[in-house]
Amino acid sequence: MAGSNTSDARRLGPRRAARAEYAQCQRWECEARLRSLERELAAERRRRAALERALAEPGKSNVLAVLALVFGALSIVFGLLPYVGIVGFLFGVAAAVLGAIGVEKSADRRTSGAGALCGVSGIVIALLMVILVY
């Protein structure tokens, strides 16, 4: 590069060569700043997209997930009681069904899955208690 500057200086004159070199530096700085701004813009777009996904579809709620989890917990509690095991079984069936539907449709899949798992556990516990008691 240094050799090209001296040949530019001879050909263009020292002032014009300096101006050309200064303009080239400005272009490089502008290009670097532009790349930096493009990276910042891409990061902002990713943040905005994540926020829009989090806020999107307000009609989708986690009611099914919460019901599945509550019914699953009730199925385990009632399943452990000796003479009301059938109530635990019914709560377990409801929790398993709501959890399965919630996994497909709800925004909160983890809670739906936990509710379905609690429901199945409540069914098993209730059946074991009915078999052991009767």
C-alpha positions as CSV (number, residue, x, y, z in Angstrom):
1,M,0.0,0.0,0.0
2,A,2.8,2.4,0.8
3,G,4.2,2.0,-2.7
4,S,0.9,2.8,-4.2
5,N,0.6,6.0,-2.1
6,T,3.9,7.4,-3.4
7,S,2.9,6.6,-7.0
8,D,-0.5,8.3,-6.3
9,A,1.2,11.3,-4.8
10,R,3.5,11.6,-7.9
11,R,0.6,11.2,-10.3
12,L,-2.1,13.2,-8.4
13,G,0.0,15.5,-6.4
14,P,0.4,15.3,-2.6
15,R,-2.9,17.1,-1.7
16,R,-5.0,15.1,-4.0
17,A,-3.4,11.9,-2.8
18,A,-4.0,12.8,0.8
19,R,-7.6,13.7,0.0
20,A,-8.1,10.3,-1.8
21,E,-6.5,8.5,1.1
22,Y,-8.7,10.3,3.6
23,A,-11.8,9.5,1.5
24,Q,-10.8,5.9,1.4
25,C,-10.4,5.8,5.2
26,Q,-13.8,7.5,5.6
27,R,-15.3,4.8,3.3
28,W,-13.8,2.1,5.4
29,E,-15.0,3.7,8.6
30,C,-18.4,4.1,7.1
31,E,-18.5,0.5,6.0
32,A,-17.4,-0.7,9.4
33,R,-20.0,1.5,11.1
34,L,-22.6,0.2,8.6
35,R,-21.8,-3.4,9.4
36,S,-22.0,-2.6,13.1
37,L,-25.4,-1.0,12.6
38,E,-26.6,-3.9,10.6
39,R,-25.6,-6.3,13.4
40,E,-27.5,-4.1,15.9
41,L,-30.5,-4.0,13.7
42,A,-30.5,-7.8,13.2
43,A,-30.3,-8.2,17.0
44,E,-33.1,-5.8,17.5
45,R,-35.2,-7.6,15.0
46,R,-34.6,-10.9,16.8
47,R,-35.5,-9.4,20.1
48,R,-38.7,-7.9,18.6
49,A,-39.6,-11.2,17.0
50,A,-39.2,-13.0,20.3
51,L,-41.3,-10.5,22.0
52,E,-44.0,-10.7,19.4
53,R,-44.0,-14.5,19.7
54,A,-44.3,-14.2,23.4
55,L,-47.2,-11.8,23.1
56,A,-48.8,-13.3,20.1
57,E,-52.1,-15.0,20.1
58,P,-53.6,-13.7,23.3
59,G,-56.5,-16.1,22.8
60,K,-54.3,-19.0,23.6
61,S,-54.3,-19.4,27.3
62,N,-53.0,-21.9,29.7
63,V,-56.4,-22.7,31.3
64,L,-56.3,-26.3,30.0
65,A,-52.8,-26.7,31.4
66,V,-53.7,-25.4,34.8
67,L,-56.9,-27.5,35.0
68,A,-54.9,-30.6,34.0
69,L,-52.3,-29.9,36.7
70,V,-55.0,-29.2,39.4
71,F,-57.0,-32.3,38.5
72,G,-53.8,-34.3,38.4
73,A,-52.9,-33.2,41.9
74,L,-56.4,-33.9,43.2
75,S,-56.3,-37.4,41.6
76,I,-53.2,-38.2,43.5
77,V,-54.6,-36.9,46.7
78,F,-58.0,-38.7,46.4
79,G,-56.3,-41.8,45.0
80,L,-54.3,-42.2,48.2
81,L,-57.5,-42.1,50.3
82,P,-58.8,-45.6,50.9
83,Y,-62.6,-45.3,50.3
84,V,-62.7,-42.4,47.8
85,G,-60.3,-43.9,45.3
86,I,-62.9,-43.7,42.5
87,V,-63.0,-39.9,42.8
88,G,-59.2,-39.9,42.4
89,F,-59.6,-42.2,39.4
90,L,-62.2,-39.7,37.8
91,F,-60.0,-36.7,38.5
92,G,-57.1,-38.7,37.0
93,V,-59.0,-39.4,33.8
94,A,-60.0,-35.7,33.5
95,A,-56.4,-34.6,34.1
96,A,-55.0,-37.0,31.5
97,V,-57.6,-35.9,28.9
98,L,-57.1,-32.2,29.6
99,G,-53.4,-32.6,29.6
100,A,-53.4,-34.4,26.3
101,I,-55.5,-31.7,24.7
102,G,-53.5,-29.0,26.4
103,V,-50.2,-30.3,25.0
104,E,-51.6,-30.0,21.5
105,K,-53.4,-26.6,21.9
106,S,-52.2,-24.7,24.9
107,A,-49.4,-22.2,24.9
108,D,-48.0,-23.9,28.1
109,R,-47.0,-27.4,27.0
110,R,-44.8,-28.2,30.0
111,T,-47.6,-27.6,32.5
112,S,-50.1,-29.6,30.3
113,G,-47.6,-32.4,30.2
114,A,-47.1,-32.3,34.0
115,G,-50.9,-32.3,34.5
116,A,-51.3,-35.3,32.2
117,L,-48.5,-37.1,34.0
118,C,-50.1,-36.4,37.4
119,G,-53.4,-37.6,36.0
120,V,-51.9,-40.9,34.8
121,S,-50.1,-41.3,38.2
122,G,-53.4,-40.6,40.0
123,I,-55.2,-43.2,37.9
124,V,-52.5,-45.8,38.7
125,I,-52.5,-44.9,42.4
126,A,-56.3,-45.0,42.6
127,L,-56.4,-48.4,40.9
128,L,-53.8,-49.7,43.2
129,M,-55.7,-48.5,46.3
130,V,-59.0,-49.9,45.0
131,I,-57.3,-53.3,44.4
132,L,-55.5,-53.3,47.8
133,V,-58.5,-52.1,49.8
134,Y,-61.2,-54.3,48.2
